[in-house]
Each structure stands twice: as C-alpha cells, then as structure tokens.
C-alpha cells in the first residue's frame, strides 16, 4: 500500500494502474486498496496542498493517477457490493466553460470514496434539478470562475428551492471570484476555498447524516 500511495502522490499514472492490478491479482481486498491506498494517498496530497508544499500542477497529476487507478478498482468495488460514501453532483454553472477547479473537486471527492456525477461545464439549473431527482445526491457543488457567471449560482439554488428539493441536498460553491460572504448571500451551505476543503465538508455531511 505504501508503494501505491507514493505512486499516486507523485502522479505516476501507468505505475498506479499496474500496481492496482497487481494488488487485486494477489487477492488484496478492493476496499482495502481504496481506503488504505487511494483515499489515504489523496488525504496526504490534500494536506501537502494546504500546507503549501504542493501546488495546482502536483494536485492535478496526483488526482489523475488516482483516477486511473479508480477506473481499474471501481468494477471490483461494485461487484463486491461496496457502497460509496454517498453521491455528489458537481458542475460549472451556466455560461462558464472553466473546468480545472471543478475537475479537482471531482477527483478529490472520488478519492475520498464518493460516487461523483460530474455534469461538466455550462450547466443549467434544469440539469442540476434533473440530476438531483435521478441520483439523489447528498451534496451538489457549483463552480464559477468569472464574475459574470456568479449570479447563476443563485439561479440554481432558487430553482432547486422552487422544485421542492432544497431540503434534500447540501449545496457548496467555489471558484476564484467566490467568497464565504457570497455563499451566505446566495443561500449556499458552504464555500470551498480549495478542493480539499470541499472534500472535507462533504465527508462531514455524510458523517452527520
């Protein structure tokens, strides 16, 4: 497991894939690989990022290595009936095509054991509502990277409220121009300064439910 954690930390995608396959072939429980290898590695990466020892490029390559390993591991987890921590729906709001921050949050949530439904970019309120009805997530996340699309976050929250779904989900927002005060103003439950804080909040929500 230590080797797997190190491979993910350093972003070695091909080596991560081969090592996960090797662990599975040797009979290691898929849940152990997930918790003690992948989730543990991404926790370490998140701590390094928060401490200023890792920056965005290091986060991205580590997250991509983790995702490649998850592609191998996920069918085994599903076959074994291992449930995810919960479901999370995320996307970049309507009118905004930026996806790096959203992708980091997606990968961080996956690394923590969530089943992530990534709606992509330029996501309308209607798509969020449809996803909530179809997937019953515990949390939805919205990203905006330009000031002109920030009001669309409130549009989503208002639409979710009007559809009678607000009590079913927690809503977190993030992105360069957003702030904690803005999150409070638009009625979001949480503002994530980075992908690690978003991941930690999502984990807290599951524990509290």
C-alpha positions in Angstrom: 0.0 0.0 0.0 2.9 2.3 0.7 4.1 1.9 -2.9 0.6 2.7 -4.2 0.3 5.8 -2.0 3.7 7.0 -3.3 2.8 6.4 -6.9 -0.4 8.4 -6.5 1.4 11.2 -4.6 3.9 11.6 -7.4 1.4 11.2 -10.2 2.7 8.0 -11.8 -0.4 7.0 -13.7 0.8 3.9 -15.6 2.6 2.6 -12.5 -0.6 3.2 -10.4 -2.7 1.2 -12.8 -0.3 -1.7 -12.9 0.1 -1.7 -9.1 -3.6 -1.7 -8.5 -3.9 -4.7 -10.9 -1.1 -6.5 -9.1 -2.8 -5.9 -5.7 -6.1 -7.3 -7.0 -4.4 -10.3 -8.6 -2.7 -11.0 -5.3 -6.0 -11.2 -3.5 -6.0 -7.9 -1.7 -9.5 -6.7 -0.8 -10.6 -3.9 -3.1 -12.0 -1.9 -0.2 -8.6 -2.1 1.5 -7.0 -0.8 -1.7 -9.5 2.1 -1.8 -9.2 3.1 1.9 -5.6 2.3 2.7 -4.1 3.1 -0.7 -6.1 5.7 -2.7 -8.1 7.6 -0.1 -5.0 7.7 2.2 -2.9 9.0 -0.7 -5.3 11.7 -1.6 -5.6 12.8 2.1 -1.8 13.2 2.1 -1.9 15.1 -1.1 -4.6 17.4 0.2 -2.5 18.1 3.4 0.5 18.9 1.3 -1.5 21.3 -0.8 -3.0 23.0 2.3 0.5 23.3 3.8 1.9 25.0 0.7 4.1 22.0 -0.2 2.1 21.1 -3.3 0.7 23.4 -5.9 -2.0 23.1 -8.5 0.1 21.0 -11.0 1.1 18.5 -8.4 -2.5 18.2 -7.3 -3.7 17.6 -10.8 -1.2 14.9 -11.7 -1.8 13.1 -8.3 -5.6 13.3 -8.9 -5.2 11.9 -12.4 -3.1 9.0 -11.2 -5.8 8.2 -8.6 -8.5 8.4 -11.2 -6.7 5.9 -13.4 -6.4 3.5 -10.5 -10.1 4.0 -9.7 -11.0 3.0 -13.2 -9.5 -0.4 -12.5 -10.8 -0.7 -9.0 -14.4 0.5 -9.4 -15.8 -2.6 -11.1 -14.4 -4.7 -8.3 -15.9 -2.5 -5.7 -19.3 -2.7 -7.4 -19.0 -6.4 -7.8 -18.3 -6.7 -4.1 -21.3 -4.6 -3.2 -19.2 -1.9 -1.5 -21.2 1.2 -1.2 -19.7 4.7 -1.8 -19.7 7.2 1.0 -22.5 9.0 -0.9 -23.3 10.7 -4.2 -22.2 14.1 -5.2 -23.4 16.1 -8.2 -21.0 18.8 -9.4 -20.6 21.2 -12.4 -19.6 24.6 -13.6 -22.6 26.9 -13.8 -24.3 28.1 -16.9 -22.3 30.4 -19.1 -18.9 29.3 -17.7 -16.6 26.9 -19.5 -13.8 26.7 -16.9 -13.3 23.2 -15.5 -9.9 22.8 -13.8 -11.2 23.7 -10.3 -14.3 21.6 -10.8 -12.2 18.7 -12.0 -10.0 18.9 -8.9 -13.0 18.8 -6.6 -14.4 15.9 -8.6 -11.2 13.9 -8.3 -10.8 14.8 -4.6 -14.4 13.6 -3.9 -13.8 10.4 -5.8 -10.5 9.9 -3.9 -12.5 10.2 -0.7 -14.9 7.4 -1.7 -17.8 9.4 -3.2 -19.7 8.5 -6.3 -19.4 11.7 -8.3 -21.8 12.7 -11.1 -19.9 15.3 -13.0 -22.3 17.4 -15.1 -19.4 19.2 -16.9 -19.4 22.9 -17.7 -22.2 25.4 -18.7 -24.7 23.6 -16.5 -28.2 25.0 -16.4 -30.4 24.9 -13.3 -32.6 22.4 -15.1 -29.7 19.9 -15.4 -29.0 20.2 -11.7 -32.6 19.5 -10.8 -32.7 16.5 -13.1 -29.5 15.2 -11.6 -30.9 15.6 -8.0 -34.1 13.7 -9.0 -32.2 10.9 -10.8 -29.3 10.4 -8.4 -30.4 11.5 -5.0 -27.1 13.0 -4.0 -26.2 14.2 -0.5 -24.4 17.2 -1.9 -24.2 19.3 -5.0 -21.3 21.5 -5.9 -21.1 24.5 -8.2 -18.1 26.3 -9.6 -17.8 29.7 -11.2 -14.5 31.2 -12.4 -15.7 34.5 -13.8 -17.7 37.2 -12.0 -20.4 37.4 -14.7 -21.5 33.8 -14.0 -21.6 34.1 -10.2 -25.3 35.1 -10.2 -26.1 31.9 -11.9 -25.2 30.1 -8.7 -28.2 31.8 -7.0 -30.3 30.8 -10.0 -29.5 27.2 -9.4 -30.3 27.5 -5.7 -33.5 29.3 -6.3 -34.5 26.6 -8.9 -33.7 23.8 -6.5 -35.8 25.5 -3.8 -38.7 26.1 -6.2 -38.6 22.5 -7.2 -39.0 21.5 -3.5 -35.6 19.8 -3.4 -33.6 22.1 -1.2 -34.0 20.1 2.0 -32.7 17.0 0.2 -29.2 18.3 -0.5 -26.4 20.4 0.9 -25.0 23.0 -1.6 -21.4 24.0 -1.8 -19.8 26.6 -4.1 -16.3 27.5 -5.1 -14.2 29.3 -7.7 -11.8 32.2 -7.9 -14.2 35.1 -7.5 -16.5 33.4 -4.9 -16.2 34.0 -1.2 -17.8 32.9 2.1 -19.9 36.0 2.2 -21.1 35.4 -1.3 -22.0 31.9 -0.4 -24.1 33.1 2.5 -25.8 35.8 0.4 -26.9 33.3 -2.3 -28.1 30.7 0.2 -25.3 28.1 -0.2 -24.4 25.9 2.7 -20.6 26.0 2.2 -17.9 27.9 0.4 -14.8 25.8 -0.5 -11.6 27.7 -0.8 -10.0 24.6 -2.5 -10.7 21.0 -3.4 -9.5 19.7 -0.1 -11.9 21.9 2.0 -14.7 20.8 -0.3 -13.8 17.2 0.2 -13.6 17.6 4.0 -17.0 19.3 4.1 -18.6 16.5 2.0 -17.2 13.9 4.4 -18.6 15.8 7.4 -22.0 15.9 5.8 -22.0 12.2 5.4 -20.9 11.6 8.9 -23.6 13.8 10.3 -26.4 12.2 8.3 
